[in-house]
Amino acid sequence: MPQITVDHTRLISFDREAFARALHEATVEIAAAKPEACKTQFRASDVTAFGYEDPDEGGHAVVHVTLGLLAGRTEEIKARLTEKVLELLREYIDEDDGYVLHASAEVRELDPSYRKFER
Protein backbone atom coordinates (compact mmCIF):
# COMPACT_ATOMS: atom_id res chain seq x y z
CA MET A 1 0.00 0.00 0.00
CA PRO A 2 -0.39 2.38 -1.69
CA GLN A 3 -1.01 0.63 -4.98
CA ILE A 4 -0.77 3.22 -7.75
CA THR A 5 -1.56 2.64 -11.41
CA VAL A 6 -1.11 5.09 -14.25
CA ASP A 7 -3.10 4.18 -17.34
CA HIS A 8 -2.22 6.33 -20.34
CA THR A 9 -2.28 6.66 -24.08
CA ARG A 10 1.05 5.46 -25.41
CA LEU A 11 1.71 8.69 -27.36
CA ILE A 12 1.93 10.75 -24.15
CA SER A 13 5.51 11.75 -23.48
CA PHE A 14 6.53 12.23 -19.87
CA ASP A 15 9.28 11.43 -17.40
CA ARG A 16 7.67 8.47 -15.67
CA GLU A 17 10.45 7.93 -13.14
CA ALA A 18 10.45 11.57 -11.99
CA PHE A 19 6.65 11.62 -11.90
CA ALA A 20 6.55 8.45 -9.78
CA ARG A 21 9.14 9.85 -7.37
CA ALA A 22 7.22 13.11 -6.95
CA LEU A 23 3.94 11.21 -6.57
CA HIS A 24 5.44 8.95 -3.89
CA GLU A 25 6.74 11.99 -2.01
CA ALA A 26 3.29 13.63 -2.18
CA THR A 27 1.57 10.43 -1.05
CA VAL A 28 3.88 10.19 1.96
CA GLU A 29 3.34 13.86 2.83
CA ILE A 30 -0.42 14.05 2.27
CA ALA A 31 -1.68 10.54 3.08
CA ALA A 32 0.97 9.50 5.65
CA ALA A 33 2.10 6.52 3.57
CA LYS A 34 5.49 4.94 4.15
CA PRO A 35 7.99 5.64 1.34
CA GLU A 36 8.92 1.98 0.96
CA ALA A 37 5.24 1.05 0.59
CA CYS A 38 4.67 3.26 -2.48
CA LYS A 39 4.48 1.27 -5.72
CA THR A 40 3.55 2.67 -9.12
CA GLN A 41 2.81 0.74 -12.27
CA PHE A 42 2.53 2.40 -15.69
CA ARG A 43 0.24 0.84 -18.30
CA ALA A 44 0.43 2.30 -21.79
CA SER A 45 -2.43 1.71 -24.19
CA ASP A 46 -1.94 1.46 -27.94
CA VAL A 47 -5.53 2.49 -28.67
CA THR A 48 -7.50 5.30 -27.08
CA ALA A 49 -11.07 5.76 -28.26
CA PHE A 50 -12.71 9.12 -27.72
CA GLY A 51 -16.36 9.68 -28.55
CA TYR A 52 -17.02 8.82 -32.19
CA GLU A 53 -13.55 9.87 -33.34
CA ASP A 54 -11.45 7.39 -35.32
CA PRO A 55 -8.77 6.22 -32.83
CA ASP A 56 -6.18 6.38 -35.62
CA GLU A 57 -6.63 10.16 -35.79
CA GLY A 58 -4.87 10.53 -32.40
CA GLY A 59 -6.64 13.77 -31.59
CA HIS A 60 -7.08 12.87 -27.93
CA ALA A 61 -4.86 11.36 -25.24
CA VAL A 62 -5.89 10.04 -21.84
CA VAL A 63 -4.07 9.58 -18.56
CA HIS A 64 -5.82 8.29 -15.44
CA VAL A 65 -4.11 7.72 -12.09
CA THR A 66 -5.65 5.42 -9.50
CA LEU A 67 -4.30 5.37 -5.96
CA GLY A 68 -5.36 2.42 -3.83
CA LEU A 69 -4.99 3.22 -0.13
CA LEU A 70 -5.97 1.40 3.01
CA ALA A 71 -9.15 2.75 4.58
CA GLY A 72 -9.04 5.60 7.05
CA ARG A 73 -8.16 8.70 5.02
CA THR A 74 -10.63 11.57 5.17
CA GLU A 75 -12.36 12.86 2.06
CA GLU A 76 -10.27 16.03 2.43
CA ILE A 77 -7.02 14.06 2.31
CA LYS A 78 -8.22 12.09 -0.72
CA ALA A 79 -9.18 15.31 -2.51
CA ARG A 80 -5.84 16.96 -1.69
CA LEU A 81 -4.01 13.94 -3.02
CA THR A 82 -5.93 13.80 -6.30
CA GLU A 83 -5.43 17.55 -6.81
CA LYS A 84 -1.70 17.03 -6.28
CA VAL A 85 -1.69 14.20 -8.82
CA LEU A 86 -3.26 16.50 -11.43
CA GLU A 87 -0.70 19.19 -10.60
CA LEU A 88 2.13 16.67 -11.09
CA LEU A 89 0.67 15.46 -14.39
CA ARG A 90 0.65 19.06 -15.63
CA GLU A 91 4.28 19.36 -14.58
CA TYR A 92 5.63 16.07 -15.94
CA ILE A 93 3.65 15.49 -19.15
CA ASP A 94 5.20 17.26 -22.11
CA GLU A 95 2.91 19.74 -23.81
CA ASP A 96 1.98 18.69 -27.32
CA ASP A 97 -0.43 20.65 -29.48
CA GLY A 98 -1.08 17.54 -31.55
CA TYR A 99 -3.75 16.20 -29.20
CA VAL A 100 -6.15 17.17 -26.43
CA LEU A 101 -5.06 15.71 -23.09
CA HIS A 102 -7.71 14.33 -20.73
CA ALA A 103 -6.17 13.80 -17.28
CA SER A 104 -7.90 12.44 -14.19
CA ALA A 105 -7.12 10.88 -10.83
CA GLU A 106 -8.94 9.12 -8.03
CA VAL A 107 -8.25 7.57 -4.64
CA ARG A 108 -9.87 4.24 -3.88
CA GLU A 109 -9.90 2.43 -0.60
CA LEU A 110 -8.43 -1.03 -0.79
CA ASP A 111 -10.86 -3.77 0.16
CA PRO A 112 -10.39 -5.20 3.68
CA SER A 113 -9.41 -8.47 1.99
CA TYR A 114 -6.24 -6.82 0.60
CA ARG A 115 -3.10 -8.80 1.37
CA LYS A 116 0.43 -8.75 0.03
CA PHE A 117 3.75 -10.54 0.29
CA GLU A 118 7.35 -9.76 -0.56
CA ARG A 119 10.23 -12.04 -1.54
N, C-alpha and C positions, 0 to 999 in steps of 0.2 A: 504494500500500500504506500503511496498511491499508484494506481494503475492508470497510465496516461496513454491514450492513442491519438495519433494525428492522421486523419484520413484526408488525402488531398489529391487534386488533379496533378498528374505527372508533370505537366508543363510549368507548374509553379517553380520558380527558382528562389531558394532561400537557404541560409546557412543553418542546417538542421541541428548540428552539434551545438552551436552557440545558442540557438533558440531553446533547445532542451536544457542546457545549463541554466539559462536565465529563468526558464519556467520552473525548474527544480528549486532554484533559489527563492522564487516568489511563493512557491507552494510551501516551503519550509517557513518562510516569514509570515505568510497570511494564514495558512491552515495548520501550522504547528506540526508539520510532517517531519520525519527524520530524513536527513539528506541521503543516507544509504538506502532508504526505502523507496525513493523516487525512481520510477522506471518509465521510460517513454519509448513507444514503438511507432514508427512511421510507416504508413501504408499508402503507397502511391497507386492511383487508379489510371489505367490507360484510357478509359472512356468516361466522360462526364456528360450526362444528358441534362439539358436545361430547357424546360418548357417544350415547345414544339421545334426548337432549333435542331438542325442536323448536327450531331456531335462532332462530325469531321470539320465543321466550321471553326471550332475552337474559340468562339466568342466569349465564353464564360469559363471561369475556373472556380473551384470550390475547395475550401479547407475547413474542416470541422475538428475541434479538439474536444475529447471527452476525458474528464478526470474522474476516476473512480476512487472515492475516499470512504473510509470506515465511517459509520454513522456518528453523529454528535456535533457536527459543525452547524452553526446557525445559518439562517438564510442570508444574513448580512455577509458572513464570511464567504459563503458560496458565491454571492454576487460580486464581492470584491475580487475574488479569484478569477472569475470569468471575465470581468472587465480588464484585469491585468493580462490575461491570455490574449485578448483582442489587441491590447496595446502592444504586446510583444510581437504579435503577428504583423501589425503595421510596421514595426521596427525591422523585423528580420526577413520579411518577404520583399523581394526586389519589385520595384514598380515596373509595370509593363503595360503600355497603352494598347497592346494587342488583344487584351481580354478584360472583361469585367470580373473583378474578384468578389466572391461571396464568402465571407469569413464568419464563423460562429464557434461558440464554445458552450459547454455545459458541465456541471458537476453532478455526478450521480453517486448515491450512497451504495456501497457494496452490500450485497445481500449478507445477512448473518451467517449464511452457509459458507462464505468465503474462507478459503484455506490456501496455504502456500507451503512450498518447501524449497530449500536451497541445497545444492551439492557443492 
